[in-house]
Amino acid sequence: MSGRVDGQGIYDGMPAYRQDRDWVEVRDSGAWRVQSLPVVTSIADLSAVSNPHTGLVASDTGNAVLHRYTGSAWQSITPHRQVVTLTGTTASIVFSSIPATTKTITLRVTGRGDAAGATVVQLYMRINGDSGGNYYGIRHAIANTTESIQNYSVSTVAAVGWISGPVAASNHFGQSTIELTGWSQASHMLNFTAHSAVYPSAATSMHETGGGVYNVAGPYTSITLIANLGNFVVGTEATLEAWL
């Protein structure tokens, strides 16, 4: 390989610069090994790291994660992460370029909307931008002391919580946590669970748990968050963490 020393005069501890990879390997017990932090562009590109030693960490720029070699395989040790913090009003929040090898996803949303006259507004989710009737689920909500349960099917959105509306007390935002499993299982349907709480005033509270399924097989590429009414406003923040 380009930049690698071969032939006579090779000894343990000898360094060799890999010009094709822009890293240094050191001869160790008859094998060339990367001693620094190798930089790769994908999970498949990890195969370029020759004879990795147990505990070696590699930076994956394509997926924005770190991988650690366990002695037999590479394992991600940090999640792929995307953060959206609004500095203006927008109708939707979109997470795209989610790695196809993702196993589980956690979404955390702190949100507020501008729907006129609303104290709270429902938070919805779509997969791959799909607005067809492919979402099924159940919601268990408690508004103050009033409890309700709702099943929904053939819906054009998945219900995943609440955000505060403009009638809510100043600086009060709704909070939702959404978990998705099976992202990389192209032959499976995509399951999700959601947990949400919003306190629009000292005397008003809303708490909801639920879950469901996006009834379309993968591959999956994006997640869109929308408000039932109006737009998201400044200060709304959504964070995606995807484990490969």
N, C-alpha and C positions, 0 to 999 in steps of 0.2 A: 504494500500500500504506500501511497505517496507520503514521504516524510518519515517512514518507519525504517529503523536500522536492522539489517539482516546480514547474515554471513558471519565470518570470524570476528573475534574481538568483542562479542556481546557478553555482558556480565550483569549479574543482579545489581540493581541500583542504577543502571544506565538509563538516562532520560532520552526520549525521542520525541521530537515535535511532529504532530500529525497535521500537516499543512492542509489536508483535505477537510479536517474537522476543527482546526484552530484550537487544539488542546495538546497537553503534554502527557505522554504515557511513560511509565517507568517499568523496566524489566524486573520481574519479581517471580522467583521460583520457576523459571522457564516460560513465563507468560508475560505479555505486555498488559499493563493495567493502568487505568486512568486514576490518578491520585487527587486531582483537583475536582471542581464541580463541572461535569460535562453539560453542555447545552445542546438539547435536541429539539426538533420541531414537531414531534408527534410521539405517540406511544410506540408506533411501529419503528420509529427512528432510534428507539432505545437499543435496538439490536446492534447499532454501530458502536456501542460501548463494549469494547472487548474485555472479556474475563473480569467482570465487575466483582469487587470484593464485597462481602456482607457488610451492610451499613452504608454503602456508597449512595450519595444523593445526587440526582440529576434534575436539571431545570428544563421543563417542557414549555417552550415559548408558544407553541401552537395552541395549547390548552390552558396556559397560564397556571400551571401547577408544578409541584415538586414530587418526584418519585424516589422511593428508597428501595434498594435491592435487599431482599430478605435472605439471600443465599441460594434461592432457586427461582425467584421471579421478582419483577418490579411491581411495587405497590404504591399507589398515590398516598401521600401523607398530608397534603393540603387540598382543599377543595378549589374547583374552578369558581371564581367569584365575579359577580357583576353587581354594581350599585347604581341606582338611579335616584338622584336628589333633585327635585323640581325647583327651578328658579323662575318658572312661569306656569301658566295654566295650560293643561293638555287633556285631551279626551281619553288617551290611553297610554299605558306604559308597556313597552314591548321588550322582552328579553329574547335575543336571537343569537345565532352562532353558539348554541349550547352543544358541547361535545357529544357526538353520537354514542360514545362509550360510557356515558353517564349512567350510573345505577340508581341513585336517589337524589332528589332535589328538595331543598328547603327554601321557601320564599317567606320573607318577613316584610310586612307592609305596615307603615305608620301613615295614615291618610286622612285627608280632609277634602270635602268637595264644595262646589258652589251652586248646587241645585236650589233654586229659589224656594224659601219657606221650609226647607228640610232640616230636621234636627239630626237625623242619621240617614245614610244612604247605603244601599246594598253594594257589596263588592263582588264583581263577577270575574271569571277567568275563561279564556279560550286557548285551545291548543292548535298550533299551526295556523292560526288565524281563521279557524273553521267556525262559521256561523250557522252550520246546519244543525238539525235536531239530533245531536249525537251525545248529549250529556244527560246522565242519570245520577240521582243522588238523594240524600236525606238530610234534613236540617232539624236540629233540636235547639230552639231558642228560648231565652228567658228575658222578657222586657220588664224590668223592675220585679214584680212578683207574678207576672202572667207568663205561663209556659205554653209553648206551641210546638208541634211536630209537623213537618211537611215532607212528603215524598214528591219528587218531581221526575219526569221522564220525557224523552224526546224534546229536551230543552235546547235552546240555541246558545246557552251559557251554562257554566258551572257556578253555583253559588258558593262563595268561599269566605264570607264575613261581612263586616260593616266598616264604613268610615264615618267620620263626623260630617255634619252639614253646616251651612252658614249660620243656622239658628243656634247651634251649640255654643257654649261658652267660649270666649276667646282663648286660643292656644290649646284647645282640647282636640286631640286627634284620636281616631279609631286605630286599633291594632289587630292585625291578623297574622297567623302563622299557618302556612300551607305546606303539606308534605306530599310529594309525588314519588311513587315507586314503579320500577319497571320501564324506565325511560329507554334503556338500551335493548329491551326485549321486543324486537320489531313484530313478532308474531303474537304478542299479548296485547290486551287492552290496557289502558293507562289508568291506574287507581290513584285516588287522592283523598287526603283527610284535611280538615281545616278547623281551626280554633280561633275565635275572635272575641274581643271585648271592647266596648266603647262606653265612655262616661261623659255624655255631652253636657251634664251639669251635676252639681252636688246631689241633686235629688233624683237623677235619672240615670239608669244603667241598662246596658244591653249585653248579653252574653250568649254566644252561639257555638255549638260544636256540630260537625257534620262530616260528610264524605260522599264519595261517589266514584263514577267511572266515566272516562271518555271512551265511548264505544266504537273506536276506530283503531285498527292496528297501525303500528309505526311504519316507517321511521318518523320520529318526532324531532322538530327543529326549533320551535319557538313557543313562548308563552306570552299571552297578552292579558293585561289587567284592565278592566273598564269599570266605571261607575254605572249603576243602574240609571241614574239621572245626572245630568250636568257633567262637569269636568273635575279633574284633580287640580288642587291649587298649590301655590308655593308652600314649600316646607314638607310636602308629601315625600316620603322616601321608601324605596323598595329595594331589598337586597336578595339576590339569588346566590345560593351556595350549592354546587353540584359535585357529588363525589363520584369519581371515575372508578 
